[in-house]
Amino acid sequence: MTNSKAELRAKALARRDALSEKKRISAAARLAKRGLPFNLIPGSIVSGYSPIRNEIDPAPLMRKLAEQGARLALPCVTARGQSLIFRAWNPADRLMLGPLGIPEPSVAAAEVVPDIMLVPLAAFDRRGHRIGYGAGHYDFTFTHLRKTKHILGVGLAFAAQEIEAVPALSHDVALDYVLTEADAFDFRSGEVAHSLRG
């Protein structure tokens, strides 16, 4: 692999950052309109994220899922090398800045364990591997939470963030799906993803 994760991350983020605000808003709306590529069980807990650094905004999709009966949550950072925790959230709730400056639910909000995690990323490939920002929060969280519960990992990204191959390590956790404004990729077979729709 000629490119390191850091180089691949930087290139993918540069492509993401080059997208106009109009394209970002349109992409989030298209992704939400398509929805999840599987049936949502009413009452399922779906965790999203507060978008930072030009990440695709999960809010339109989360609102749609709430209308379909999902219970929403957002992650809260505890410490590096520790699992994220998740607190119940609804779009009317006010958020507070967490330790990394990312908006999070109040500590008074109920702690929950998600059934579906919507995951931000810097880059992804067609085997379901993602490059994050290097802290390993999501890999650690999936590994920790999946000891007791089956949790679907759904990456959200712009199509421009797809790369040919992520140099995945043994501790990197592959996603079950990646959704972009153009495609929905299903990785559950462990093979190269097939696009569910164009």
Residue pairs with C-beta under 8 A, 6 or more apart in sequence:
1 165
1 167
3 11
3 167
4 167
5 131
5 134
5 166
5 167
6 134
8 123
8 131
8 163
8 166
8 167
9 122
9 123
9 131
9 133
9 134
11 123
11 163
12 122
12 123
12 131
12 160
12 161
12 163
13 53
13 54
13 122
13 123
15 158
15 160
15 161
16 54
16 55
16 122
16 158
16 160
16 161
17 54
18 160
19 27
19 54
19 158
19 160
24 54
24 56
24 57
24 158
25 57
26 181
27 56
27 158
27 159
27 180
27 181
28 56
28 57
28 58
28 59
28 60
28 61
28 181
29 60
30 181
30 182
31 56
31 60
31 61
31 156
31 179
31 180
31 181
32 60
32 61
32 63
32 64
33 64
34 179
34 184
34 197
35 61
35 64
35 65
35 68
36 61
36 65
36 116
36 154
36 177
36 179
37 177
37 179
37 184
37 186
37 196
37 197
38 152
38 177
40 46
40 65
40 68
40 69
40 70
40 116
41 115
42 68
42 69
42 70
43 69
43 70
43 71
44 69
44 70
44 71
44 115
44 116
45 70
45 71
45 72
45 73
45 86
45 112
45 113
45 114
45 115
45 116
46 62
46 65
46 70
46 71
46 72
46 73
46 114
46 115
46 116
46 117
46 118
47 72
47 73
47 74
47 75
47 86
47 114
47 116
47 117
47 118
48 58
48 59
48 61
48 62
48 72
48 73
48 74
48 118
49 55
49 58
49 74
49 75
49 118
49 119
49 120
50 74
50 95
50 102
50 103
50 104
51 57
51 58
51 59
51 120
52 102
52 120
55 120
55 156
56 120
56 156
56 157
56 158
56 180
56 181
58 118
58 120
58 156
59 91
61 118
61 156
61 179
62 70
62 72
62 91
62 118
63 91
65 72
66 72
66 90
66 91
70 116
71 88
71 112
72 88
72 89
72 90
72 91
73 86
73 87
73 88
73 89
73 105
73 112
73 114
74 86
74 87
74 89
74 95
74 103
74 104
74 105
75 84
75 85
75 86
75 104
75 137
75 141
76 84
76 85
76 86
76 87
76 98
76 104
76 105
77 84
77 98
77 99
77 100
77 102
77 104
77 137
78 84
78 85
80 135
80 136
80 137
81 136
81 140
82 140
83 140
83 141
83 144
83 145
84 137
84 138
84 141
85 111
86 111
86 112
86 113
86 114
87 104
87 105
87 106
87 107
87 109
87 110
87 111
87 112
88 105
88 109
88 110
88 111
88 112
89 95
89 105
89 109
93 105
93 106
93 109
94 106
95 103
95 104
95 105
95 106
96 103
96 104
96 105
96 106
96 107
97 103
97 104
98 104
113 145
113 148
113 149
113 151
114 145
114 151
115 149
115 151
115 152
116 151
116 152
116 154
117 138
117 141
117 142
117 151
117 152
117 153
117 154
118 154
118 156
119 130
119 138
119 153
119 154
119 155
119 156
119 175
120 132
120 155
120 156
120 157
121 130
121 131
121 132
121 155
121 156
121 157
121 161
121 178
122 130
122 131
122 132
122 133
122 161
123 130
123 131
123 157
123 161
123 162
123 163
123 166
124 130
124 131
124 155
124 157
124 161
124 162
124 163
124 166
124 175
124 178
125 162
125 163
125 164
125 165
125 166
126 162
126 185
126 187
126 192
126 193
127 165
127 166
127 168
127 174
127 187
127 191
127 192
127 193
128 155
128 174
128 175
128 176
128 177
128 178
128 185
128 187
128 193
129 165
129 166
129 168
129 172
129 174
129 175
130 138
130 155
130 166
130 172
130 174
130 175
130 178
131 163
131 166
132 138
132 139
136 171
138 153
138 173
139 171
139 172
139 173
142 151
142 153
142 173
143 171
143 173
145 151
152 176
152 177
153 173
153 174
153 175
153 176
153 177
154 175
154 176
154 177
154 178
154 179
155 175
155 177
155 178
155 179
156 178
156 179
156 180
157 178
157 179
157 180
158 180
158 181
159 180
159 181
159 182
159 183
161 180
162 180
166 172
168 174
174 187
174 190
175 187
176 186
176 187
176 188
177 184
177 185
177 186
177 187
177 188
178 184
178 185
178 187
178 193
179 185
182 198
183 195
183 196
183 197
183 198
184 195
184 196
184 197
185 193
185 194
185 195
185 196
186 193
186 194
186 196
187 193
